Amino acid sequence: MERVQGIGGIFFKARDPKALAQWYAEHLGVPTQDWGGAVFPWAQQADADQAYTVWTPFAADTEYFSPSEASFMINFRVRDLDAMLAQVAAAGATVMEKRERSEFGAFGWFLDPEGNKVELWEPPAATPT
């Protein structure tokens, strides 16, 4: 049986795609290209134990994406959660007060300029099993 090999991309609607892509480029360092998207090559991850992407369907009535009304949430891996949250706050994003730290790493959330909830994830030093 053939199997998927990983997440190939994340695609979502935006009221102003160019402006939102520019905001992510300026304030999160997303390497936006001329065609409007970004590519994150796995080759940049030297530690093979850290080279993975998480995929999880949530129940339709989950509150995890709240206060956003979107049916999706993007999770970005970051090196320094606190610094990145401060950076997006300075750019006008609405940063959620809640933070989580566990064996899976550190998590924080914010709403982008269009109200989409974004999760930032600082992975742990070792991959959880």
Summary of the structure (lengths in Angstrom):
residues: 129
radius of gyration: 15.1
end to end distance: 25.3
largest distance: 48.3
contacts: 249
relative contact order: 0.18
helix: 22%
strand: 22%
